[in-house]
Amino acid sequence: MYSVHQPWDPLKVCVVGRSYPPEFYSWIKVPHVRSLFERIAQETEEDFLKIISTLESFGVRVMRPDIYDLSPDLDQKLLIPPMTPRDTMIMVGDVFYKNFRSILPETYQNVCDTSWPECVSWAEFDQLPRNIQQECYSIYQFDKIRRMDHMHIQYQSILDDIAGQGNTIKQSQDFINGAELSRIGRDLYFGTQNYFMDQTKLKQFVSQEFPKYRTHVVNTGGHSDGTYCPVCPGLIISLGDVPTYADTYPGWEVVYLPGQSWDQVEPFTNLKKKNGGKWWIPGFEYDQSVIDTVETWLTNWVGYVEETVFDVNMLVIDPKNVMVFNYNQQVFDALARYGITPHVVPFRHRYFWDGGIHCVTLDLDREGQQNDYFPSRS
């Protein structure tokens, strides 16, 4: 049975994301834009393979999601490839949580009006007249259902593997995922999706959902793995000063990296004026054809890159090794003090995909049992 209790225990099984191949972008009519996205696809896979080879060199078994549909429907926003598995799933102890679901046939029957043809599968639903499909989408949020079903199919083989190990798989709320939850033995730390989230309700829910753990809420205002990283017992790498560290991680050293990454990406501020800070492809800040392509068809793909500083987004392989996307002297000096070796792997288009090494991977199984790092707590 798979299990994960602490993020620094030796990694045994890991999911690595996947993007669409170059041929997916044949629908783009502007030649230089199509060529750009074909290159992004090729280089993204090359970088994924480098991540995989590094993991396998440490004896980690790697699994990947599937790509099953290369016929984009340009009447709708294009469905996102399975780039960042951690955003929607997490293993907590030996229970696997996911916040997407397979859509059962009866769901279609329930939401489709009796005057419409009975839609019991996506294949049949896709045969409906376009105006009826659009009415379904607008009234019943079929677009959201469509994305959830698409995601389930992409990860079906991985879910089957997890179930085959004997793990329980649970449908979860969208804030229970690997990007917003830190597992530190008996303590679970939940980040907030935004700074205005009702922390009292969040705390009540997670306390009921995880009664065998001590649960905490940290007001990260977004994915916590873009805000801080517990690298090993006693050390946190943090983007900025989070006042609650003294309470949530008492006695631990916190190394702060205030704004260091953004000193290196000044051209992003030019594009920010046009796309609200959601994505960045260096060198194409003023290319309106590229901007129009992303903003028209790929808005479901991009996140909010401005909230992610990749220097704090790390994947711990074992107590002495960690994977990172770029060199940062302050980080590397801190790791050296704890006897940890950083391994830099490339991910050339992370500012487009809005994903760090922690985001594009998901640990399914690590050695070790649950520890209590704060035994004085009740």
C-alpha positions in Angstrom: 0.0 0.0 0.0 1.3 3.5 -0.9 1.7 6.1 1.8 3.2 9.6 2.4 3.7 11.0 5.8 6.6 13.5 5.5 7.9 15.2 2.3 11.5 14.4 3.0 11.2 10.6 3.4 12.8 8.7 0.6 10.7 8.9 -2.5 9.6 5.6 -4.1 6.8 6.3 -6.5 6.2 9.6 -8.3 3.9 11.0 -11.0 5.4 13.3 -13.6 3.1 15.5 -15.7 2.7 15.5 -19.5 1.9 18.0 -22.1 0.5 17.8 -25.6 2.9 16.8 -28.4 3.9 19.2 -31.2 1.3 17.8 -33.6 -1.5 19.0 -31.3 -0.9 22.6 -32.4 -1.6 22.0 -36.1 -4.8 24.0 -35.8 -2.8 27.3 -35.3 -2.9 29.2 -38.6 -0.2 31.7 -38.1 3.0 29.9 -39.0 5.4 31.5 -36.5 2.9 31.0 -33.7 2.4 27.4 -34.5 6.2 26.9 -34.7 6.5 28.5 -31.3 4.1 26.2 -29.6 5.5 23.2 -31.4 8.9 24.1 -29.9 7.4 24.7 -26.5 5.8 21.2 -26.7 9.1 19.5 -27.8 11.2 21.3 -25.2 8.7 20.7 -22.4 8.8 16.9 -23.0 12.6 17.0 -23.2 12.6 18.7 -19.8 10.1 16.2 -18.4 12.4 13.4 -19.5 15.3 15.0 -17.7 13.2 15.1 -14.5 12.3 11.5 -15.0 15.9 10.4 -15.6 17.0 12.2 -12.4 14.3 10.6 -10.4 15.0 7.1 -11.8 18.7 7.6 -10.9 17.6 7.6 -7.3 15.5 4.4 -7.8 12.2 6.2 -8.0 9.4 4.5 -10.1 7.8 7.1 -12.3 4.2 7.1 -13.7 2.7 9.5 -16.1 -0.8 10.6 -17.1 -2.2 9.7 -20.6 -2.9 12.0 -23.6 -5.9 10.6 -25.3 -7.4 13.3 -27.5 -5.5 15.2 -30.2 -8.5 16.6 -31.9 -9.1 20.1 -30.3 -12.6 21.6 -30.6 -12.0 25.2 -31.5 -15.6 26.0 -30.6 -14.7 25.7 -27.0 -11.7 26.6 -24.7 -9.1 23.9 -25.2 -8.8 21.3 -22.4 -5.7 21.6 -20.3 -3.0 18.9 -20.6 -2.1 17.0 -17.4 0.9 19.2 -16.6 0.5 19.7 -12.9 -0.8 16.6 -11.1 -0.2 18.1 -7.7 -2.8 20.8 -8.2 -5.7 18.2 -8.1 -4.5 15.3 -6.0 -2.6 14.3 -2.9 -1.7 11.2 -0.8 -2.3 11.8 2.9 -1.0 8.9 4.9 -2.4 6.0 2.9 -5.6 7.7 1.7 -5.5 9.3 -1.8 -7.6 12.5 -2.4 -8.6 13.8 -5.8 -10.8 16.8 -6.6 -12.1 15.6 -10.0 -14.5 12.8 -10.8 -15.7 10.5 -13.6 -19.1 11.6 -14.8 -21.5 8.7 -14.7 -24.2 8.2 -17.3 -27.0 8.9 -14.9 -25.5 12.4 -14.3 -26.1 13.2 -18.0 -29.7 11.9 -17.7 -30.4 14.0 -14.7 -29.1 17.3 -16.1 -30.4 16.9 -19.7 -34.0 18.1 -20.1 -36.4 15.4 -21.2 -37.0 17.2 -24.5 -33.4 16.8 -25.4 -31.9 13.5 -26.7 -30.7 11.4 -23.8 -26.9 12.0 -23.4 -25.2 9.1 -21.7 -21.6 9.6 -22.8 -19.4 12.3 -24.2 -19.4 10.7 -27.6 -23.2 10.9 -27.7 -23.2 14.4 -26.2 -20.8 15.6 -28.8 -23.3 14.6 -31.5 -25.9 17.0 -30.2 -26.5 20.2 -32.2 -24.1 22.9 -31.1 -26.8 25.2 -29.8 -28.1 22.5 -27.5 -24.6 21.7 -26.3 -24.0 25.4 -25.5 -27.3 25.6 -23.7 -26.3 22.6 -21.6 -23.0 24.3 -20.8 -24.5 27.5 -19.8 -27.3 26.1 -17.7 -25.7 23.0 -16.2 -22.0 24.0 -16.2 -21.2 21.2 -18.6 -17.9 22.9 -19.4 -16.8 22.2 -15.8 -18.1 18.7 -16.0 -16.3 18.2 -19.3 -13.0 19.3 -17.8 -13.4 17.1 -14.8 -14.2 14.1 -16.9 -11.3 14.8 -19.2 -8.9 15.0 -16.2 -10.2 11.7 -14.8 -9.5 9.9 -18.1 -6.0 11.4 -18.2 -5.2 10.0 -14.8 -7.3 6.8 -15.0 -4.3 4.4 -15.3 -2.7 6.0 -12.3 -5.9 5.8 -10.3 -6.1 2.1 -11.2 -2.6 1.6 -10.0 -3.3 3.3 -6.7 -6.5 1.2 -6.2 -4.5 -1.9 -7.0 -2.2 -1.2 -4.1 -5.2 -1.3 -1.7 -5.3 2.4 -1.0 -8.6 4.2 -0.4 -9.4 6.9 -3.0 -11.6 9.7 -1.8 -13.4 12.5 -3.7 -12.2 15.8 -2.0 -12.8 19.5 -1.9 -10.7 21.5 -4.3 -8.5 22.9 -1.5 -7.3 19.4 -0.5 -4.5 19.0 -3.0 -0.7 18.7 -3.0 -0.2 22.4 -3.9 -2.0 23.7 -0.8 -1.4 21.0 1.8 1.9 20.3 3.7 2.1 16.9 5.4 4.5 17.1 8.4 3.9 13.8 10.3 0.9 14.3 12.6 0.5 17.9 11.5 -1.3 19.0 8.3 -0.9 22.6 7.1 -3.6 23.9 4.7 -2.9 27.0 2.6 -5.7 29.4 1.7 -6.8 29.7 -1.9 -7.0 33.5 -1.4 -6.4 36.0 1.3 -10.1 36.4 1.9 -11.0 32.7 2.3 -13.0 32.0 5.5 -10.3 30.4 7.6 -12.7 29.4 10.4 -14.8 27.3 8.0 -11.7 25.8 6.4 -10.3 24.8 9.8 -13.6 23.3 10.9 -13.9 21.2 7.7 -10.3 19.9 7.7 -10.5 19.1 11.4 -13.6 16.9 10.7 -12.1 15.4 7.6 -8.7 14.5 9.2 -9.6 13.7 12.9 -6.4 11.7 13.4 -4.2 14.7 12.6 -3.5 18.1 14.0 -4.7 20.5 11.4 -3.6 24.1 10.8 -4.5 26.9 8.4 -1.8 29.1 6.9 -3.0 32.2 5.1 -0.8 31.8 2.0 -3.3 33.5 -0.4 -2.7 30.8 -3.0 -0.8 27.6 -3.5 1.4 27.2 -0.5 4.1 25.5 -2.5 4.7 28.8 -4.2 5.0 30.5 -0.8 7.2 28.2 1.3 8.8 24.8 1.3 9.6 22.6 4.4 12.8 21.0 3.1 13.7 19.0 6.2 13.0 18.9 9.9 14.0 22.3 11.2 14.3 24.2 7.8 11.8 26.2 5.8 12.5 28.2 2.6 10.0 31.0 2.4 9.1 33.7 -0.1 8.3 36.3 2.6 7.6 36.7 6.3 4.6 34.6 7.3 3.9 35.7 10.9 2.5 32.3 11.9 5.7 30.4 11.4 6.5 30.9 15.1 3.3 29.1 16.0 3.0 26.5 13.2 6.7 25.6 13.0 8.1 26.6 16.3 11.9 26.6 16.6 12.5 26.0 12.9 14.9 28.1 10.8 13.2 30.1 8.1 15.2 31.4 5.1 13.4 34.2 3.4 13.7 35.0 -0.3 11.9 38.3 -0.7 11.3 39.0 -4.4 14.5 37.4 -5.6 13.1 35.7 -8.6 11.3 38.7 -10.0 14.6 40.6 -10.3 15.4 38.1 -13.1 12.2 38.5 -15.1 11.7 42.2 -15.6 10.2 41.7 -19.2 7.3 40.0 -17.6 6.0 43.3 -16.4 5.5 44.4 -20.0 3.3 41.4 -20.7 1.5 41.8 -17.4 -0.2 44.9 -18.7 -1.8 42.8 -21.4 -2.6 39.5 -19.7 -3.0 40.3 -16.1 0.1 38.5 -15.0 -1.2 35.0 -15.8 1.6 33.7 -18.1 4.9 34.6 -19.8 6.8 33.4 -22.8 10.1 35.2 -22.9 10.8 37.1 -26.1 7.1 37.3 -27.1 5.9 40.0 -24.8 4.9 42.2 -27.7 3.8 39.6 -30.2 0.1 40.2 -30.5 -0.5 36.9 -32.5 0.9 34.9 -29.6 -1.0 36.9 -27.0 -4.2 36.5 -29.0 -3.7 32.7 -29.4 -3.2 32.2 -25.6 -5.9 34.6 -24.5 -8.5 33.2 -27.0 -7.9 29.4 -26.8 -5.6 28.6 -23.9 -6.9 30.5 -20.9 -7.8 27.3 -19.2 -4.2 26.3 -19.4 -2.5 29.2 -17.7 -2.6 29.8 -14.0 -1.3 32.9 -12.3 2.5 32.9 -12.7 3.0 36.1 -10.7 2.1 34.3 -7.5 4.7 31.6 -8.1 8.3 32.1 -7.2 10.1 29.0 -8.3 13.0 29.3 -5.9 10.7 28.0 -3.1 9.1 25.3 -5.3 11.2 22.2 -4.7 10.8 18.4 -4.7 12.6 16.6 -1.9 13.9 13.2 -3.1 15.2 12.0 0.3 16.8 13.6 3.4 20.0 14.4 1.5 18.8 15.3 -2.0 16.3 17.9 -3.5 15.4 18.8 -7.0 15.1 22.5 -8.1 14.6 24.4 -11.3 17.2 27.1 -10.9 20.3 28.1 -8.9 19.8 30.4 -5.9 22.8 31.0 -3.8 20.8 31.8 -0.6 18.8 28.5 -1.0 21.9 26.4 -1.8 23.8 27.9 1.1 20.9 26.9 3.5 20.7 23.4 2.0 24.4 23.0 2.5 24.2 23.7 6.2 21.8 20.8 6.5 23.8 18.4 4.4 21.4 18.5 1.5 22.5 18.4 -2.2 20.4 20.3 -4.7 20.0 18.9 -8.2 19.1 21.5 -10.9 16.9 20.2 -13.7 15.7 22.3 -16.6 12.1 23.4 -17.2 12.5 26.1 -19.8 8.8 27.1 -20.1 7.8 27.2 -16.5 6.7 30.8 -16.8 4.2 29.8 -19.5 2.9 26.6 -17.7 3.1 28.3 -14.3 4.6 25.2 -12.7 7.6 24.5 -10.5 9.2 21.1 -9.9 6.8 20.5 -7.0 3.8 21.3 -9.2 4.6 19.1 -12.1 5.3 16.1 -9.9 3.2 14.2 -7.3 4.7 11.8 -4.7 2.5 8.7 -4.3 4.7 6.6 -2.0 7.6 7.4 0.4 9.4 5.2 2.9 8.9 5.7 6.6 6.1 5.9 9.2 4.3 8.9 10.6 6.4 10.9 13.0 5.5 13.6 15.5 7.8 16.6 15.1 5.9 18.7 17.7 5.2 16.2 20.5 4.4 19.0 23.0 1.2 19.7 21.1 -1.9 18.1 22.4 
